[in-house]
Amino acid sequence: MTRIAIIGGHGKVALELSRVLTAEGDDVTSLIRNPEHAGDVAATGATPSVLDVEHSTTAEIAEALRNHDAVVWSAGAGGGDPERTYAVDRDAAIRSMDAAVQAGVGRYVMVSYLGARPDHGVPPDNGFFAYAEAKAAADAYLRGTGLDWTILGPGTLTDGPGNGLIDVDPADTSDGTATARANVARVAAAALGLPASIGHTITFRDGTLPLAAALEPPDQP
């Protein structure tokens, strides 16, 4: 049994991930901000733990992560307020990475988005700008830590059926980047059990390849 902490445990991706992981026999702790969401989390088989990471110190987050084997960041401010977006998607995320180091949790999986990078190209007057900036900063910080990290970059999230079929690193996105949240959860669960994903960014969308084939590492020369 692996002990996994999910930060942002009441999000749609996180709830589905909890179901997947607990069905596989893992012990899941879901960190949530609102205690009223505990019942929804518990229904997935995870153990709810109330912690508002936006307003928690690194030490407080570290205490919540202690004795876990891995952490998945699936939290987000939800857009709208740039100040809160930076506070959650950048600052709290970075504190959680430092907390994982403090707590001795070596494995860290970040749920980011397809296109996240410093040169994201989103203009400052666009409502998505703060999120793009925050995720770029958080992802860059994670890559500079000593954690065994994996960054997931799903396309535009949908509530469509998660059939486990994806395209990785899509070169042509002219036909869209729709990605079922259930597929994001499946990829996150698979990455946790895939040592070859450590130190890599996996960008993907709904597609045609089964997860095992899509996530298979390239042949080494």
ABEGO torsion letter per residue (X at the ends): XBBBBBBGAABAAAAAAAAAAAAAGBBBBBBBABAAAAAAAAAAGBBBBBBBAAABBAAAAAAAABGBABBBBABBAGEGBAAAAAAAAAAAAAAAAAAAAAAGBABBBBBBBBGBBABAGBBAABAAAAAAAAAAAAAAAAAABABBBBBBBBBBBBABBBAGBBBBGBABAAAEABBBAAAAAAAAAAAAABAAABGBBBBBBBBABBAAAAABBBBBX
